Every structure is written in structure tokens, then in C-alpha cells.
């Protein structure tokens, strides 16, 4: 697989590849039941966060420095260095993460096929 975003198991087995260099990762906070969204892009083989937004505040959901309220969402640019990968744990208390790329939005585990329900997933640039 060349370019795009790879979805893999923590041990390294690639389950799916998503074309493109930009994607949105969204989920619902397990306690506050509030939606959180992050926009990422792939730059030089690393994941770079462009923006984060949250539809409210609460436990573990404080908007970042410089956040501004826009149409009911707190929006900001997190001060994160480029990352090699993002590890996402599964929880029986929340719905699946959602991944949007090139207008195709669906549950993350809906992209990987059956049999990986509780396994942590890794998002990383494909080689």
C-alpha cells in the first residue's frame, strides 16, 4: 500500500487503507456524551493535526489554548508535534470512532472488517 492512511492492529497487521492525505477523526466522549472532532493531514510520513473542535465542555473535554466558540463548537489548533501514529482504544461504553476521508464518513471499525471489535487500532501513514 502506498500513500494514504493505514488502519492497523497494534501489532502491525494492516487491516485497511484509506486514500488521501487529509482525514477527520470523530468520537463521542464516554462520560459527557459530547462529540469531539479532529482534522489531520499526512505530511512527510507523519500525522499533523490541523484543528480540533468539541461541542461543549466537561470532564476531560476542556478546549485548548486559543479556543474560540464558533456555531456552538469550541475550535482550536492543538500544540502537538507531528506524530508517527495514533493509537485508539475500544470501549464498550462508547460508540466507535468515525473516520471521514474524501467525503466518505463511516465507523472506523466498519472499514476493518469483522473480528477486531475490542482490539486497539492504529492510524498511521501508509508506506
N, C-alpha and C positions, 0 to 999 in steps of 0.2 A: 504494500500500500504506500502510495506516495502523496505527500501533502495532505492537508485537511486535519481533522481531529479524530484521534483513535479513542475508542472506548474499550477498556481492557479490565481484566480481573487484576487484583492486587499483585498476584504472582507474575503478571506479564502477558498472559494469553489475550490477544486482541479479539474482541467479540464483534466489533462493528467499526466502520469508518464513516465519517460524515464529511462530505466535501466542503470546501470553502475555508476562508481564513478568519471568519468572524462568527460568533455564536452568542446566544443568550441562555443563561442558566437560571432557572427559577424554581422556587420551592415555597412551601408554606411552613412557617415556624411551628414547631411541635407544641409549644406552650401558648403562645399568643394567637395562633391561628391566623397570622398575617402574612401576606405574600412579600417575598424578597426576590429581587431580580438583579443579575449582574451581566454586563456585556463584556465579553472577552474577545481578543483577537490573537492570532498567531503571528509573531514577529521573530524572525531569525531563530526558529526552532524552540521558542519559549511562549508561554501564555502571559499576555499582558492585559490587565484589567483596564477597561475604558471608563466604566461607570458602575455605580451600584444605586439601587433605589429600594425603598421599603415603604409599604403602605401603612404607616403607623409606627408607634414606638412601644417599647415594653422590655421585659426581661430578655437580655441578650440581643436586643434589636436597636441599640442606640445608633442613630445616624452618625456618620463620620464627620470629621472636621471639615468645615466649609459647606455642610449640607444646606440645601435650600428647599423650601416647600413649593412644589410645582404640581398643580392639578391633583392635590391630595397625596402625592408621593414625596417623601424625603429623598433627594438626589444628591450625590456627591461622587468624587473620584477618590477611591481609596489609595493611600500611600503604600502600595505593595510593590516590591521588586518583581521583575519577570520571574515566572515560575516554570519549572520543568514539567510539573504535573499537578493535578488537583485530585485528591482522594475523597470520595463521597461514601459515607457510611449509609447503610439502610436502616430504617427504623420502622417497627410495627406501629408506631404512634403517629406517623405522618404519611401523607401521600408521596408518591415517587417524585423525584426531581423531574422537571420538564426541560427539554433542550430544544431550542429553536435555531435553525440554520437555514439560510436561503428560503425563508418563508414556511419551512416545514417544522411545525411545533408538535411535539408529542412526548409522552413519558419516556424518560431515559431508558428504563428497562424494557420499554416497548421496542427499542432499537436493537436490543442484545439477544432477543430470543428467550425461550423458556429455560428454567433451570438455574437461574442466578439470583433468585429473589432476595436472599439475605446477605449475599456477598458484597463487600465494598467494591465500588467501581472506581477506576482511574480514568481521568480525562487527560490526554497528552497529545502533543503534536505527532502526527504520523511521520515516520522517517521518510 
